[in-house]
Amino acid sequence: MGKSILTVDDSQSIRQMVAFTLKSAGYDVTEAVDGQDGLDKAKLRGFDLVFTDQNMPRMDGLTLIKNLRGLPQYRSTPILMLTTEAGDQMKAQGRAAGATGWLVKPFDPAKLLEVVKKVLG
């Protein structure tokens, strides 16, 4: 089994595209429908990488990242923002919260896999 990745997004179509792209490259993918669902799933088991959207109901991406970074098993886990938010201020907030990197939607599947390979080593 490949590395395990948690993808958190309230858009079903985005989750499906990310999951399809990652699964086709051999990764084990778990999907979460919003930040709270993502946090709950992350507490149940460890993931090698987390993708999160920013704008979601119940808990946004920055809040999710801060919560994950507060858990010992996620202190050094790569967390990537995958969002339509591309402003410098939002990216700075993401870095401050503990985001490892930033991808803007719509994403290019080849670029997504390239970034995943880079952060997972």
N, C-alpha and C positions, 0 to 999 in steps of 0.2 A: 504494500500500500504506500502511496506517495505521501508527501507532506499534507497536513490537514489545514484547510483554510476556512475561516468563517467570513461570510459575506453578508453585510447588513445593509438593507435598502428597502424602503417602503414601496418601491416600484417593482411589481412582479416581473415585468419585461426586462428590466435591468438585471435583477437577480438571476433570471433565466439565462440571459446572455453571458453574464460573468461566470455562472456555474458551468454552462456549456463549454466556454472557452477554457476554463481551468480543468474541468474533468477530461476534456479531449487531450490535455497535456499530461494526464496522469495524476492530477491532484485529487485529494479527498475533500469534497466541498460540503459545508453545512450552511444553510440559508437561514437568516433571521429577518423578520418583517419590520422591525424598528429597533431603536437603541436599547430599549428595555428588554426586548426578546433576545437581542444580541448579548447583552450583559448576563442574562439568565443562562443562556447556552454556554457562554464563556466560563461561567462559574462551575458548570457541570463537568467540563473536560478541557484539556489544554489544546490550543491551536498554535500552529507554527507561524501563522500570518492572519491578520484581520483586515478586511476591507470594510470601510463604512462610508455611507452617504452623510451629508451634513443635515439637510432639512428633512426631518421625519417626525411623525407624531410620537407622543409619550416621552421620548428622549432623543435629543439631536446628537449628531456625530461627535461634536466637541465634548459634550457631557459624557458620552460613552467612552471616549478616549481617556478622559480624566479618571473615570471610574475604573477602567481597565488598568491604567498605570498605578492605581492604588492597590491592586492585587499583586502579591509577590510573584506569581507565575507569569504575569504580563509586564513586568518592569522593563524587560529587554526584547519583548516580542515585537516584530515589525508591525506597525499599524499604518495602513495607507488610506487616505481620504480619496474617495471616488465620487465626485460631485460636480454640479454645474457651477458652483461658486469658484471663481478664478481670481478674485481680487487679492491684491497684496496684503491688505489688512486681514482678510479671512485666512490667508495662508500663514500669516504671522501668528494669528490666534491658534491655528492648527499646530504649528511648531511649539508654541508655548504650552499647549495641552499635552504634547508628547507625540504628535503624528510623525511618522518616519518619512513620509513622502506624500505626494499629491498628484492625482490624475484627474483630468477634466473630462466630463461627459459631453458629447458622446465619445466613447473610447475606441481606440483601434485595438482589436484583439491581439495582433502581433506585438504592439507596444505594451499592452497589459502583461503578456507573458514574459516579455523582456524585463520589465520592472520586477515581476515576481521572481524570476531567476536571479536577478541582481540582489534583491533583499534577502532571499533565502540561501544565497551562496552556492 
